[in-house]
Amino acid sequence: MCGMSQPPTNRSSAKPPARPDASMSLLTHVMDHGLDEGYAEAAARREADGTAGLPRNLKAKLALAAGLVLAAMVVTLGAAQARIAAPVLAKEREELIARVERADDHADSLEKDIERLRGDVAGRQRAALKQHGGEQGELLALLSGATEVRGPGVKLTVDDAKGASSGGGGPRESAGFSDTGRLRDRDMQRIVNGLWQAGAEAVAINGQRLTALSAIRAAGDAILVDNRPLVPPYEILAIGDKKRLDTDFQDSVDGQYLHVLQESYGIRYTLSPQNEVWLPAASSLTVRTATAQEQKKGAS
């Protein structure tokens, strides 16, 4: 009697048997993943760079060696550039030396020109003295103010402010006296010095010739020139190049000072070029210290 056949078993649908340690999944995960994922990534990068397994001190030595190589390259490059720039610097130095030598030669030439011009001026002075009889006394008299002179120049008329009191108010040398609209002695000093600086060869104030010994002072309400009182308006005559005197005086510091007196205190003045002005000789010219000495024959 035949027995009944058993149906074939479907092996593909059979489930695998459960692991004995399935109930300890946490311990299993720890066992299977003993290395942290971050460490694994770092190890993979080192293997890709070819530095895996190198000790730390060797890595430091490699870094130091790389730095030394870079420094050597920089020094070598700098030395090469210095060698290249050396000819350029030498050429610039030679050009600078040549410029200095040319400047020295030019200065020597100018000194020779100065000496030549000095000799020319001295010769012209000697010729001018011969035209006056060959005596130096006449020329010295002209320069010192001991004789009257004529020539082109300028006339500067200065007056106190309109309506200014002619008396009182204190001495003219006081600090605040210009507030009254009256010219002070120090103002007159600046005006005269400005004319000298502008090129005046001779100056007179109200007919009083100025010399190297003249003094402009104040006494009470009066301005004194060589102890002689002056009365406004003050007429100042100066001999010289009339165009130069006019322009240079107005452009000078003292000319601007006179303009400020006009604008701030009402001091009045007019300046006009003159084809010819006449200046008298100084009334008293006394020499206290200097003495005349005869020129020795043969002296240059």
C-alpha positions in Angstrom: 0.0 0.0 0.0 1.4 3.0 -1.1 1.9 5.8 1.3 0.7 9.4 0.6 3.4 11.6 -0.9 4.5 14.7 1.0 4.3 18.1 -0.8 7.7 19.5 -1.7 9.1 22.1 0.7 9.6 25.7 -0.8 13.1 26.6 0.2 13.1 30.1 -1.2 10.3 31.3 1.0 11.9 29.9 4.1 13.1 32.5 6.6 16.6 32.4 7.9 16.9 31.3 11.4 17.2 34.1 14.0 20.6 35.0 15.4 21.1 33.8 18.9 22.3 37.4 19.9 19.3 39.1 18.2 18.1 40.3 21.5 21.5 42.2 22.1 21.3 44.5 19.1 23.1 47.4 20.8 26.1 45.2 21.8 26.1 43.8 18.3 26.3 47.3 16.7 29.2 48.3 19.0 31.1 45.1 18.1 30.5 45.6 14.3 31.3 49.4 14.4 34.2 49.6 16.8 35.7 52.7 15.0 33.9 56.1 15.0 32.8 57.2 11.5 34.8 60.5 11.8 38.0 58.7 12.5 37.3 56.5 9.6 36.9 59.5 7.3 40.2 61.0 8.5 42.0 57.7 7.9 40.6 57.6 4.4 41.9 61.1 3.7 45.3 60.3 5.0 45.5 57.3 2.8 44.4 59.4 -0.2 47.2 62.0 0.6 49.8 59.3 1.0 50.6 60.3 4.5 48.8 57.5 6.3 51.0 55.8 8.8 53.6 58.6 9.1 54.6 59.6 12.6 53.9 63.1 13.8 57.6 64.1 14.2 58.2 63.1 10.6 55.3 65.3 9.4 56.8 68.3 11.4 60.2 67.7 9.8 58.6 67.6 6.3 56.8 70.9 7.0 60.0 72.5 8.3 61.9 71.3 5.2 59.2 72.7 3.0 59.4 76.1 4.8 63.2 76.1 4.4 63.0 75.4 0.7 60.5 78.2 0.3 62.8 80.7 2.2 65.8 79.6 0.1 63.8 80.3 -3.0 62.8 83.8 -1.8 66.5 84.6 -0.9 67.7 83.3 -4.2 65.1 85.3 -6.1 66.0 88.5 -4.1 69.7 88.0 -4.9 68.9 87.6 -8.5 66.9 90.7 -8.6 69.7 92.6 -6.8 72.2 91.5 -9.4 69.8 92.6 -12.1 69.2 96.1 -10.4 72.9 96.7 -9.6 73.8 98.0 -13.0 70.8 100.4 -13.0 71.8 101.8 -9.6 75.4 102.2 -10.7 74.2 104.1 -13.8 72.0 106.4 -11.6 74.9 107.0 -9.2 77.2 108.0 -12.1 74.5 110.4 -13.5 74.1 112.0 -10.1 77.9 112.5 -9.7 77.9 114.0 -13.2 75.1 116.4 -12.3 76.9 117.5 -9.1 80.1 118.1 -11.1 78.2 120.2 -13.6 76.6 122.2 -10.8 80.0 122.9 -9.3 81.4 124.0 -12.6 78.3 126.3 -13.0 78.9 127.8 -9.5 82.6 128.4 -10.3 81.5 130.2 -13.5 79.1 132.4 -11.6 81.8 133.3 -9.1 84.0 134.4 -11.9 81.2 136.5 -13.4 80.7 138.1 -10.0 84.3 139.0 -9.8 84.3 140.4 -13.3 81.2 142.5 -12.6 82.7 143.8 -9.4 85.7 145.0 -11.3 83.4 146.6 -13.9 81.5 148.4 -11.2 84.7 149.6 -9.6 85.9 150.9 -13.0 82.7 152.7 -13.6 82.9 154.3 -10.2 86.4 155.5 -10.9 85.2 157.0 -14.2 82.3 158.8 -12.4 84.8 160.3 -10.0 86.9 161.6 -12.8 83.9 163.3 -14.3 83.6 165.2 -10.9 87.2 166.3 -10.9 88.7 163.1 -9.8 87.9 163.7 -6.1 86.0 161.3 -3.9 84.8 164.1 -1.7 82.1 165.3 -4.1 80.6 161.8 -4.5 80.7 161.2 -0.7 79.0 164.6 -0.2 76.2 163.4 -2.5 75.8 160.1 -0.7 76.0 161.6 2.8 73.5 164.4 2.2 76.0 167.2 2.6 75.0 168.7 -0.8 71.7 169.3 -2.5 70.6 166.8 -5.2 68.1 166.7 -8.1 66.7 163.8 -10.0 63.6 161.8 -10.8 61.7 160.2 -7.9 58.4 160.2 -6.1 56.4 162.5 -3.8 54.5 161.0 -0.9 52.1 163.2 1.0 50.8 161.9 4.3 48.3 163.6 6.5 46.4 162.9 9.7 42.8 161.7 9.4 40.2 164.3 8.5 38.9 166.0 11.6 41.7 164.6 13.9 42.5 166.9 16.8 45.8 168.8 16.4 46.5 168.7 20.1 46.0 166.7 23.2 45.6 163.0 23.4 49.0 162.2 24.8 52.5 161.9 23.3 52.8 160.6 19.7 55.0 157.7 20.9 52.2 156.2 23.0 50.8 152.8 21.9 47.2 153.7 21.3 47.8 157.2 19.8 47.0 156.0 16.3 43.4 155.5 17.4 43.0 159.3 17.3 43.7 159.3 13.5 47.1 161.0 13.8 50.3 159.8 12.4 52.9 158.7 14.9 56.7 158.9 14.8 57.0 155.1 14.5 54.7 155.3 11.5 56.9 157.9 9.9 59.9 155.7 10.6 58.4 152.7 8.8 57.4 154.9 5.8 60.9 156.2 5.4 62.5 152.8 5.8 60.1 151.4 3.2 61.3 154.1 0.7 65.0 153.3 1.4 64.3 149.6 0.9 62.4 150.3 -2.4 65.6 151.9 -3.8 65.5 155.6 -2.8 68.9 157.3 -3.0 68.0 160.4 -1.1 65.0 161.3 1.1 63.7 164.5 2.7 60.7 165.2 4.9 59.2 168.7 4.8 62.5 170.1 3.5 64.5 168.2 6.2 67.2 166.0 4.4 67.7 162.7 6.0 71.2 161.3 6.5 72.7 158.2 8.1 72.7 160.1 11.4 69.1 161.4 11.2 66.6 160.4 13.9 62.8 160.5 13.8 61.3 160.9 17.3 58.3 162.3 19.0 58.0 165.2 21.5 54.6 165.8 22.9 52.3 166.2 19.9 55.0 166.8 17.3 57.1 164.5 15.2 60.8 165.6 15.2 63.4 165.0 12.5 66.8 165.8 13.8 65.1 167.7 16.7 63.1 169.9 14.3 59.4 169.7 14.6 57.2 168.8 11.6 53.7 170.0 10.9 51.2 167.9 8.9 50.7 167.4 6.0 54.0 165.7 5.7 55.6 165.9 2.3 58.2 163.2 1.7 60.4 163.4 -1.4 62.6 160.6 -2.5 65.0 160.4 -5.5 65.4 157.2 -7.4 63.8 155.3 -10.3 60.3 156.7 -10.1 58.6 153.7 -11.5 60.4 151.3 -9.3 60.0 153.4 -6.2 56.3 153.7 -6.8 55.7 150.0 -7.4 58.1 148.5 -4.9 57.1 150.8 -2.1 53.4 150.0 -2.5 54.1 146.3 -2.7 56.5 146.3 0.3 55.5 145.5 3.9 55.8 149.1 4.9 53.7 150.3 2.0 51.0 147.8 3.0 51.3 149.1 6.6 50.6 152.6 5.3 47.6 151.3 3.5 46.3 149.7 6.7 46.7 153.0 8.5 44.5 154.6 5.8 41.8 151.8 5.9 41.7 151.4 9.7 42.5 154.9 11.1 41.7 157.3 8.2 45.3 158.4 7.6 45.4 160.1 4.3 48.2 159.8 1.7 49.0 160.2 -2.0 51.9 158.8 -3.9 52.9 160.2 -7.3 56.0 159.7 -9.6 57.9 162.9 -10.3 60.2 163.7 -13.3 62.4 165.8 -11.1 62.5 166.6 -7.4 64.9 168.8 -5.5 66.3 167.9 -2.1 68.3 170.4 0.0 71.5 169.6 1.8 71.4 168.4 5.4 71.4 171.4 7.7 73.9 170.0 10.1 76.1 167.0 9.4 78.5 166.3 12.3 81.0 163.4 12.3 81.9 162.4 15.8 84.1 159.4 15.4 85.3 158.9 11.7 88.4 160.7 10.5 89.6 161.2 7.0 92.7 159.3 5.8 94.7 160.2 2.7 95.0 157.4 0.2 98.6 156.2 -0.2 100.1 156.3 -3.7 100.2 153.1 -5.5 97.4 151.6 -3.4 94.8 149.7 -5.4 
